[in-house]
Amino acid sequence: MISIYLVIAVLLAYLFGSIPTAVWLGQAFYGVDVREYGSGNAGATNTFRVLGGGPGAAVMLIDIFKGWTATNLAYIIISNGDVSDTPQFVNYQLALGVIAVIGHLFPVFAGFRGGKGVATLLGMVLAIHFPAAMICVAVFVTTLMISHYVSLSSILAGFSFPLSIAFIFKTSIPSVLLYGIAICALILITHQKNIERLLKGHESKIYLFKKKS
């Protein structure tokens, strides 16, 4: 039976995910819709590219928080006892996190033109498996510092999650591993154009701590 708490959690997860951080921040403080510039994407990477490091970092942090908050709405559905490590609870977390990512990709508040969902995915992973999320962050930062390609960093970080879950932490919850594999597929789908540009050597680089030469 579907409970009212489940319905509320699902609705809130989508609404949290639908908050178009990049669009609202750009319009409110800079009079710019970031979707009309750069890659046309309403995410942190394009915000870095169009508005700079400060706004880009703000968008990234808020989008991560969106995913983390939506995923933890599972506590609304299951509120009795210590259930944080049970497969049922984790499955609720996975479902709500995915709904938040869908909201980010297709936000009701921004004409269903959203971002690629990487930061929101990270927030979801942080809520579900913090140690594995830290490995993802380390892979992302290391790759970004070496290559300056956010897209490549996102792809490698995404792939590091199921690998760490399977071979380092050896999770006993199959749905977490399946979710990790789904993350890889989603990132590949949403980054198709980036992959094409990477292969052709046309992908834009992001320099966080120094100006482009």
C-alpha positions in Angstrom: 0.0 0.0 0.0 1.3 3.4 -0.9 1.5 5.7 2.1 1.0 9.4 2.2 4.6 9.7 3.5 5.9 8.0 0.3 3.9 10.4 -1.9 5.1 13.4 0.0 8.7 12.2 -0.1 8.6 11.5 -3.9 7.0 14.9 -4.6 9.5 16.8 -2.4 12.4 14.9 -4.0 11.4 16.0 -7.5 10.8 19.6 -6.4 14.2 19.7 -4.6 15.8 18.4 -7.8 13.9 20.8 -9.9 15.4 23.9 -8.2 17.3 25.4 -11.2 20.2 26.8 -9.1 22.3 28.0 -12.1 19.4 29.7 -13.8 18.0 31.4 -10.7 21.5 32.5 -9.5 22.5 33.8 -12.9 19.3 35.7 -13.4 19.0 37.1 -9.9 22.6 38.4 -9.5 23.9 38.8 -13.0 20.9 39.2 -15.2 22.1 36.2 -17.3 20.4 32.9 -18.2 23.4 30.6 -18.3 21.5 28.3 -20.7 21.9 31.0 -23.4 25.7 31.0 -23.2 28.6 28.5 -23.2 27.4 24.9 -23.5 23.8 25.9 -22.9 23.7 23.7 -19.9 22.1 24.7 -16.6 24.7 23.3 -14.3 27.8 24.1 -12.3 30.3 23.5 -15.1 28.6 26.0 -17.4 28.2 28.4 -14.6 32.0 28.3 -14.0 32.5 28.9 -17.7 30.0 31.8 -18.0 30.0 33.5 -14.6 33.2 32.5 -13.0 34.5 30.5 -10.0 32.4 32.0 -7.2 29.0 31.5 -8.8 30.1 28.1 -10.2 31.1 26.9 -6.7 27.9 28.1 -5.2 25.8 26.3 -7.9 27.8 23.1 -7.3 27.4 23.1 -3.6 23.7 23.9 -3.7 23.1 21.1 -6.3 25.0 18.7 -4.2 22.9 19.7 -1.2 19.7 19.1 -3.4 20.7 15.5 -4.0 21.7 14.9 -0.4 18.5 16.3 1.0 16.2 14.5 -1.4 17.9 11.2 -0.8 17.6 11.6 3.0 13.8 12.1 2.6 13.8 8.3 3.0 13.7 9.1 6.8 10.1 10.4 6.2 9.0 7.1 4.8 10.7 4.9 7.4 10.8 6.6 10.8 10.7 3.8 13.3 14.0 2.4 14.7 17.5 2.3 13.4 17.0 1.3 9.7 19.8 3.3 8.0 21.7 0.2 7.0 18.8 -2.0 5.9 18.3 -2.8 2.2 14.7 -1.4 2.3 15.9 2.0 3.6 18.7 2.2 1.0 16.3 1.3 -1.8 14.1 4.2 -0.7 17.2 6.4 -0.7 18.1 5.3 -4.2 14.6 5.8 -5.5 14.3 9.3 -4.1 17.8 10.3 -5.2 17.0 9.2 -8.8 13.8 11.2 -8.7 15.9 14.3 -7.6 18.3 13.7 -10.5 15.3 13.5 -12.9 14.1 16.8 -11.4 17.5 18.4 -12.1 17.5 17.1 -15.7 13.9 18.2 -16.3 13.1 20.9 -13.8 9.5 22.0 -13.6 10.7 25.5 -12.5 12.8 26.1 -15.6 10.8 24.8 -18.6 12.2 21.3 -18.1 15.6 22.5 -19.4 18.1 21.4 -16.7 21.6 20.3 -16.2 23.4 17.0 -16.4 22.9 16.1 -12.8 26.5 15.2 -11.8 26.5 17.4 -8.7 23.1 16.1 -7.7 24.3 12.6 -8.2 27.2 13.3 -5.9 24.8 14.6 -3.2 22.9 11.3 -3.6 26.1 9.2 -3.3 27.2 11.2 -0.2 23.9 10.3 1.5 24.0 6.6 0.5 27.7 5.7 0.9 30.0 8.5 2.2 33.3 6.7 1.9 32.7 5.7 -1.7 31.6 9.3 -2.4 34.9 10.6 -1.0 36.7 8.3 -3.5 34.6 9.8 -6.3 35.5 13.3 -5.1 39.2 12.4 -5.0 39.1 11.0 -8.5 37.2 14.1 -9.8 39.6 16.6 -8.2 42.7 14.7 -9.3 41.5 14.4 -12.8 40.4 18.0 -13.0 43.7 19.3 -11.6 45.6 17.2 -14.2 43.4 17.6 -17.3 41.3 20.7 -16.6 38.4 18.8 -18.2 35.3 18.8 -16.0 33.5 16.4 -18.3 36.3 13.8 -18.2 36.6 14.3 -14.4 32.8 13.7 -14.0 33.0 10.5 -16.2 35.9 9.0 -14.3 34.4 9.9 -10.9 31.2 8.3 -11.9 32.9 5.1 -12.9 34.9 5.0 -9.7 31.7 4.6 -7.6 30.6 1.1 -8.7 34.2 0.0 -8.8 34.9 1.1 -5.2 31.5 -0.3 -4.1 32.3 -3.7 -5.7 36.0 -4.1 -5.0 36.9 -1.9 -2.0 33.8 -1.8 0.2 32.2 -5.0 -1.2 28.6 -3.9 -0.5 26.1 -6.6 0.5 23.2 -4.6 -1.0 22.9 -5.5 -4.7 20.7 -2.5 -5.6 23.6 -0.1 -4.7 25.9 -1.8 -7.2 23.2 -1.8 -9.8 22.7 1.9 -9.1 26.4 2.5 -9.5 26.3 0.9 -13.0 23.2 3.0 -13.8 25.2 6.1 -12.8 27.9 5.2 -15.4 25.2 4.7 -18.1 23.5 8.0 -17.3 26.8 10.0 -17.3 27.8 8.5 -20.6 24.4 9.4 -22.1 24.3 13.0 -20.8 28.0 13.6 -21.8 27.8 12.2 -25.3 28.7 15.6 -26.9 31.4 16.2 -24.4 32.9 12.8 -25.2 32.8 13.6 -28.9 34.6 17.0 -28.2 37.2 15.2 -26.0 38.0 12.7 -28.8 38.3 15.6 -31.3 40.3 17.8 -28.9 37.7 20.5 -28.9 36.5 20.2 -25.3 36.8 23.5 -23.3 39.0 23.4 -20.2 38.3 24.9 -16.8 41.1 26.6 -14.9 40.0 27.1 -11.3 43.2 28.6 -9.8 44.8 30.4 -12.7 43.9 32.1 -15.9 43.9 30.5 -19.2 47.1 31.0 -21.1 
